[in-house]
Amino acid sequence: MSLRIVLSILLLSGINVLQPAAAVSEARFLSSADVNDGNAGTIRLLAVAKAKVLDPVDMQQRAPDAIRRVETAVRSIDAKSVVKTLIEPVRTINQYRAGQGREVVTGEAFRNELKTLIDTASVNDTVVIYTHSHGLRNGFEDVQPLGGMVLDLPVRRPPHAGVFLWDEYADLILRIPAKNVVVLTMSCFSGALIKHLNTPGMAKKWKDREQTGRNFVVMTSQNDVLKSEPIRIGNQMLNPFTYAVERALGGLADGFVASQGKPSDSSKDGKLQLGEVIDYVLHATEQTPSDSILPVNTSKPQVTGSYKRDVVIGKAPATVPGGQK
C-alpha cells in the first residue's frame, strides 16, 4: 500500500533574504509494506522561519541556514519534493523602523498555511511541520498559561507580544487529516506545546490514532522551562535540534538503536522508520557536544504522540549530510 507524504517543515527563528520556494513537482514516498514498489506519492516541505529585528544579523541568519539544511535532507530522501517556505528577511531595527521591507512571516501567514494543509492534505498523506523561532514561556491571558512561538513583531499583536499561542497551534495541527502528522518545533520553552497536548482534554483527541492506522508525533527542541540555545559545531553556531533533524532525515537514523546511542549494522535496511527518526533526534539533540567550552548543550528535547514505530517514511539517503561530524 502506497504512502503519500506531505513534508511541511515550518521553521521559525532568524531569517534572511532566501526566496520562498513553492515547488509543484510530484515526489516519491514509500510505505512500510511496499517500500520498493515504485508507487508515487508527494512530499511537501513547508519551512517557516522568524527572528526578531532586535537580534544581531548573524543570529537572524541561522534560520534560513537551518531551512536549507532541513530542505536538503528532505530532498535527499526524494529530489522531487515539493517545497514551500515562509522566511523573514534579515534586517536591523533601524531598517524596520524606516519601513524597509514588509513583514513576511506573521501569525496570520502561518495560520493560513496550516489551514491550507487542513483543506488539501489527503487521508494518505504524511505532513511534517518544522518550526524555528523564538518562544515565550508565559501566556498573556488567564486561559493561556503556556506561551507560544514569536511570529509577529510586537506592534502587530500587542496583547500577546507577537506570540502564536500553543493552544491555537495544537488545535490546528490536530485538524490536519493526513495519515501521518509529524510536528517538529524549535523554540525556547517549546516543551509547553507537548505539556498542553498531554492534558487529558487534548490527549483524548489524538491518543487512539495508532489504533486507527494513523500516526501523530510532536517533538520539541526543549522542555517548557529552558531556553533552546545553539552550540558550536565545527565553525558554525547551530541549534542541536536542527542538527539532529537534518542528520536523521539525511540517513543517520537508519538502524539507530537508542540503547546503544548509535546505528547497528544488523538493523540497517536502507529505510527510515519513524521510531528510528524519533530516537535519533532525541539522542542527538541532547547528546551532541559543543565544540567550544561555551555554550554548552542544555537541550532537553521532548516527544509525545500516538504512532507505530515501524512505519517507513522513506529510503535512507546513500550519503550523510555534508560538512558535519
RODO-2510 file (C-alpha; in nm, 4 decimals, decimal comma):
residues 325
     n   res          X          Y          Z
     1     m     0,0000     0,0000     0,0000
     2     s     0,1496     0,3304    -0,1030
     3     l     0,2052     0,6168     0,1376
     4     r     0,1721     0,9745     0,0157
     5     i     0,3713     1,2213     0,2028
     6     v     0,3379     1,5822     0,2750
     7     l     0,6507     1,7117     0,4450
     8     s     0,5550     2,0526     0,5775
     9     i     0,8512     2,1735     0,7720
    10     l     0,7886     2,5084     0,9318
    11     l     1,0942     2,6745     1,0704
    12     l     1,0725     2,9855     1,2729
    13     s     1,3663     3,1869     1,4138
    14     g     1,6068     3,4299     1,2480
    15     i     1,5869     3,4868     0,8777
    16     n     1,7461     3,6189     0,5616
    17     v     1,6553     3,7011     0,2046
    18     l     1,6277     3,3389     0,0972
    19     q     1,3407     3,3433    -0,1506
    20     p     1,0340     3,1388    -0,0529
    21     a     1,0282     2,8309    -0,2722
    22     a     0,6980     2,6837    -0,3795
    23     a     0,7592     2,3835    -0,5980
    24     v     0,4810     2,1877    -0,7611
    25     s     0,6595     1,8727    -0,8712
    26     e     0,5391     1,5284    -0,7741
    27     a     0,7574     1,3247    -0,5393
    28     r     0,8040     0,9618    -0,4399
    29     f     0,7473     0,8266    -0,0907
    30     l     0,7247     0,4729     0,0297
    31     s     0,5212     0,2676     0,2764
    32     s     0,6473     0,0054     0,5199
    33     a     0,4576    -0,2654     0,3353
    34     d     0,5854    -0,1765    -0,0080
    35     v     0,8955     0,0391     0,0185
    36     n     1,0290    -0,0655    -0,3202
    37     d     0,7103    -0,0935    -0,5231
    38     g     0,7607     0,2295    -0,7184
    39     n     0,4279     0,3837    -0,6212
    40     a     0,4320     0,7611    -0,6357
    41     g     0,3398     0,9935    -0,3514
    42     t     0,4019     1,3563    -0,2712
    43     i     0,6470     1,5118    -0,0303
    44     r     0,5614     1,8704     0,0551
    45     l     0,8075     2,0680     0,2612
    46     l     0,6816     2,3863     0,4260
    47     a     0,9625     2,5705     0,6062
    48     v     0,8914     2,8838     0,8095
    49     a     1,1494     3,0890     0,9964
    50     k     1,1164     3,4020     1,2050
    51     a     1,3588     3,6143     1,4082
    52     k     1,3320     3,9404     1,5970
    53     v     1,4646     4,2536     1,4298
    54     l     1,6447     4,3211     1,7577
    55     d     1,8545     4,0068     1,7057
    56     p     2,2070     4,0504     1,5683
    57     v     2,2202     3,9872     1,1958
    58     d     2,4323     3,6729     1,2335
    59     m     2,1781     3,5343     1,4770
    60     q     1,8920     3,6058     1,2346
    61     q     2,0856     3,4280     0,9619
    62     r     2,0683     3,0962     1,1464
    63     a     1,7053     3,0381     1,0498
    64     p     1,7394     3,0408     0,6699
    65     d     2,0541     2,8356     0,7119
    66     a     1,8549     2,5846     0,9163
    67     i     1,5860     2,5760     0,6487
    68     r     1,8444     2,4957     0,3823
    69     r     1,9823     2,2141     0,5954
    70     v     1,6463     2,0517     0,6570
    71     e     1,5323     2,1059     0,2997
    72     t     1,8487     1,9445     0,1685
    73     a     1,7909     1,6451     0,3950
    74     v     1,4322     1,6106     0,2729
    75     r     1,5404     1,6329    -0,0885
    76     s     1,7981     1,3625    -0,0212
    77     i     1,5029     1,1354     0,0555
    78     d     1,3326     1,2486    -0,2633
    79     a     1,4713     1,5032    -0,5079
    80     k     1,1216     1,5802    -0,6367
    81     s     0,9907     1,7029    -0,3042
    82     v     0,7502     1,9956    -0,3227
    83     v     0,8838     2,2859    -0,1172
    84     k     0,7085     2,5879     0,0311
    85     t     0,8857     2,8321     0,2621
    86     l     0,7965     3,1384     0,4654
    87     i     1,1144     3,3268     0,5543
    88     e     1,1515     3,6646     0,7183
    89     p     1,4246     3,8821     0,5600
    90     v     1,7177     3,9753     0,7805
    91     r     1,7111     4,3419     0,8736
    92     t     1,8162     4,5707     1,1546
    93     i     1,5819     4,7530     1,3881
    94     n     1,6657     5,0785     1,2102
    95     q     1,5738     4,9285     0,8745
    96     y     1,2472     4,8030     1,0194
    97     r     1,1623     5,1415     1,1694
    98     a     1,2433     5,3049     0,8376
    99     g     0,9855     5,0822     0,6705
   100     q     1,2377     4,8903     0,4608
   101     g     1,0538     4,5756     0,3604
   102     r     0,7272     4,4262     0,4761
   103     e     0,6841     4,1622     0,7420
   104     v     0,6677     3,8255     0,5638
   105     v     0,6203     3,5755     0,8452
   106     t     0,3216     3,6538     1,0647
   107     g     0,0788     3,4613     1,2758
   108     e    -0,1795     3,5105     1,0031
   109     a     0,0529     3,3732     0,7335
   110     f     0,1363     3,0698     0,9473
   111     r    -0,2296     3,0131     1,0289
   112     n    -0,3199     3,0270     0,6607
   113     e    -0,0557     2,7662     0,5731
   114     l    -0,1888     2,5334     0,8416
   115     k    -0,5439     2,5826     0,7149
   116     t    -0,4217     2,5026     0,3641
   117     l    -0,2895     2,1717     0,4937
   118     i    -0,6202     2,1069     0,6677
   119     d    -0,8042     2,1698     0,3400
   120     t    -0,5678     1,9931     0,0999
   121     a    -0,3901     1,7066     0,2789
   122     s    -0,5365     1,3693     0,1880
   123     v    -0,6016     1,0780     0,4211
   124     n    -0,2938     0,9022     0,2795
   125     d    -0,0540     1,1942     0,3201
   126     t     0,2219     1,2458     0,5699
   127     v     0,2605     1,6023     0,6956
   128     v     0,5815     1,7073     0,8680
   129     i     0,5914     2,0569     1,0138
   130     y     0,9212     2,2104     1,1242
   131     t     0,9187     2,5459     1,3019
   132     h     1,2224     2,7513     1,4003
   133     s     1,1557     3,0602     1,6122
   134     h     1,1845     3,2401     1,9389
   135     g     0,9450     3,1252     2,2069
   136     l     0,7910     3,2828     2,5149
   137     r     0,7135     3,0830     2,8258
   138     n     0,4321     3,2873     2,9756
   139     g     0,0848     3,3233     2,8317
   140     f    -0,0907     3,6578     2,8156
   141     e    -0,4364     3,5518     2,9275
   142     d    -0,5650     3,3591     3,2294
   143     v    -0,6791     3,0798     2,9993
   144     q    -0,3404     3,0568     2,8226
   145     p    -0,0574     2,9941     3,0695
   146     l     0,1732     2,8138     2,8285
   147     g     0,3033     3,0844     2,5929
   148     g     0,3931     3,0087     2,2320
   149     m     0,6058     3,0945     1,9275
   150     v     0,7016     3,4519     1,8425
   151     l     0,5709     3,5047     1,4882
   152     d     0,4567     3,8662     1,4799
   153     l     0,6515     4,1745     1,5699
   154     p     0,5034     4,3006     1,8983
   155     v     0,3386     4,6018     1,7381
   156     r     0,1138     4,3714     1,5370
   157     r    -0,0337     4,1783     1,8302
   158     p     0,0305     4,3758     2,1474
   159     p    -0,1961     4,1585     2,3692
   160     h     0,0316     3,8606     2,3051
   161     a     0,3650     4,0321     2,2323
   162     g     0,3630     3,8758     1,8868
   163     v     0,3109     3,5200     2,0152
   164     f     0,1246     3,2475     1,8261
   165     l    -0,0208     3,0654     2,1254
   166     w     0,0423     2,6947     2,1802
   167     d    -0,3246     2,6117     2,2274
   168     e    -0,4166     2,7513     1,8859
   169     y    -0,1264     2,5656     1,7252
   170     a    -0,2318     2,2397     1,8897
   171     d    -0,5902     2,2795     1,7710
   172     l    -0,4781     2,3407     1,4114
   173     i    -0,2311     2,0526     1,3822
   174     l    -0,4915     1,8141     1,5224
   175     r    -0,7286     1,9116     1,2401
   176     i    -0,4874     1,8038     0,9650
   177     p    -0,6500     1,4942     0,8110
   178     a    -0,3295     1,3264     0,6941
   179     k    -0,2488     0,9677     0,7818
   180     n     0,0775     1,0769     0,9402
   181     v     0,1434     1,4115     1,1086
   182     v     0,4916     1,4851     1,2427
   183     v     0,5442     1,8222     1,4129
   184     l     0,8992     1,9406     1,4872
   185     t     0,9259     2,2610     1,6893
   186     m     1,2464     2,4518     1,7621
   187     s     1,1994     2,7346     2,0101
   188     c     1,2679     2,8226     2,3691
   189     f     1,0223     2,6678     2,6170
   190     s     0,8690     2,4663     2,3316
   191     g     0,8002     2,1716     2,5611
   192     a     0,4947     2,3682     2,6731
   193     l     0,3300     2,2599     2,3473
   194     i     0,3715     1,8969     2,4478
   195     k     0,2623     1,9725     2,8031
   196     h    -0,0583     2,1193     2,6612
   197     l    -0,1143     1,8277     2,4213
   198     n    -0,0745     1,5827     2,7097
   199     t    -0,3523     1,7361     2,9170
   200     p    -0,6478     1,4946     2,9405
   201     g    -0,8801     1,7078     2,7319
   202     m    -0,6289     1,7383     2,4468
   203     a    -0,4833     1,3859     2,4658
   204     k    -0,8211     1,2261     2,4025
   205     k    -0,8204     1,3930     2,0601
   206     w    -0,5110     1,2036     1,9402
   207     k    -0,4265     0,9142     2,1755
   208     d    -0,6057     0,6500     1,9658
   209     r    -0,4575     0,7388     1,6283
   210     e    -0,2223     0,4409     1,6161
   211     q    -0,5160     0,2057     1,6641
   212     t    -0,6920     0,3588     1,3635
   213     g    -0,3902     0,3301     1,1334
   214     r    -0,2759     0,6920     1,1748
   215     n     0,0368     0,8379     1,3323
   216     f     0,0758     1,1608     1,5287
   217     v     0,4155     1,2744     1,6591
   218     v     0,5181     1,6031     1,8180
   219     m     0,8812     1,6706     1,9079
   220     t     1,0270     1,9853     2,0610
   221     s     1,3818     2,1102     2,0989
   222     q     1,3443     2,1875     2,4681
   223     n     1,1261     2,1409     2,7739
   224     d     0,8846     2,4049     2,8996
   225     v     1,1244     2,5866     3,1354
   226     l     1,4554     2,6187     2,9471
   227     k     1,5752     2,8229     2,6530
   228     s     1,6706     2,6380     2,3347
   229     e     2,0275     2,7544     2,2814
   230     p     2,2623     2,6925     1,9863
   231     i     2,6002     2,5257     2,0281
   232     r     2,9207     2,5398     1,8269
   233     i     2,9517     2,2561     1,5770
   234     g     3,2670     2,2916     1,3734
   235     n     3,2909     2,6594     1,2851
   236     q     2,9158     2,7221     1,2995
   237     m     2,6594     2,8028     1,5657
   238     l     2,3711     2,5560     1,5251
   239     n     2,0753     2,4541     1,7319
   240     p     2,1328     2,0868     1,8177
   241     f     1,7691     2,0073     1,7349
   242     t     1,8081     2,1358     1,3797
   243     y     2,1370     1,9476     1,3536
   244     a     1,9699     1,6266     1,4745
   245     v     1,6696     1,6561     1,2408
   246     e     1,8940     1,7198     0,9416
   247     r     2,1118     1,4190     1,0140
   248     a     1,8207     1,1900     1,0996
   249     l     1,6406     1,2627     0,7728
   250     g     1,9754     1,2637     0,5957
   251     g     2,0167     0,8926     0,6653
   252     l     2,1851     0,8555     1,0026
   253     a     1,8635     0,7382     1,1660
   254     d     1,8693     0,4186     0,9586
   255     g     1,9281     0,1337     1,2016
   256     f     1,9676     0,3660     1,5003
   257     v     1,9401     0,1835     1,8341
   258     a     1,8570     0,4132     2,1245
   259     s     2,0044     0,1846     2,3903
   260     q     2,3389     0,1867     2,2076
   261     g     2,3296     0,5511     2,1045
   262     k     2,4334     0,4591     1,7515
   263     p     2,3189     0,2669     1,4442
   264     s     2,3527    -0,1090     1,4403
   265     d     2,4768    -0,2694     1,1202
   266     s     2,2304    -0,5533     1,1728
   267     s     1,9434    -0,3058     1,1988
   268     k     2,0261    -0,1029     0,8886
   269     d     1,7946    -0,1804     0,5985
   270     g     1,8135     0,1301     0,3805
   271     k     1,4824     0,2602     0,5180
   272     l     1,3945     0,5357     0,7639
   273     q     1,1449     0,4126     1,0197
   274     l     0,9508     0,6648     1,2258
   275     g     1,0773     0,5187     1,5533
   276     e     1,4380     0,5378     1,4372
   277     v     1,3981     0,9027     1,3389
   278     i     1,2420     0,9888     1,6747
   279     d     1,5129     0,8068     1,8710
   280     y     1,7929     0,9649     1,6714
   281     v     1,6560     1,3191     1,7044
   282     l     1,6064     1,2834     2,0802
   283     h     1,9538     1,1341     2,1295
   284     a     2,1481     1,3692     1,9034
   285     t     1,9683     1,6812     2,0265
   286     e     2,0595     1,6108     2,3870
   287     q     2,3941     1,4351     2,3480
   288     t     2,5747     1,6293     2,0728
   289     p     2,8549     1,8175     2,2498
   290     s     2,9598     2,1717     2,1711
   291     d     3,2982     2,2122     2,0045
   292     s     3,3767     2,5004     2,2377
   293     i     3,3746     2,5329     2,6150
   294     l     3,0814     2,7703     2,5936
   295     p     2,7988     2,7497     2,5157
   296     v     2,7248     2,4013     2,6464
   297     n     2,4405     2,1842     2,5254
   298     t     2,1477     2,2192     2,7679
   299     s     1,8829     2,0653     2,5410
   300     k     1,6075     1,8529     2,6925
   301     p     1,4026     1,7511     2,3864
   302     q     1,0501     1,6221     2,4369
   303     v     0,8188     1,3916     2,2437
   304     t     0,4578     1,2816     2,2583
   305     g     0,2169     1,1145     2,0233
   306     s     0,0402     0,8004     1,9084
   307     y     0,2279     0,6128     1,6379
   308     k     0,3731     0,2875     1,5110
   309     r     0,7498     0,2856     1,5312
   310     d     0,7993     0,0666     1,2246
   311     v     0,6207     0,2990     0,9800
   312     v     0,8669     0,3668     0,6988
   313     i     0,8811     0,7313     0,5934
   314     g     1,1259     0,6831     0,3088
   315     k     1,4505     0,5383     0,1831
   316     a     1,7626     0,6289     0,3731
   317     p     1,9818     0,8524     0,1533
   318     a     2,3039     0,6960     0,0353
   319     t     2,5186     0,9777     0,1734
   320     v     2,5117     1,1631     0,5046
   321     p     2,4618     1,5440     0,5026
   322     g     2,7958     1,7011     0,4201
   323     g     3,0127     1,9383     0,6147
   324     q     2,9312     1,7866     0,9522
   325     k     3,0636     1,5386     1,2049
***
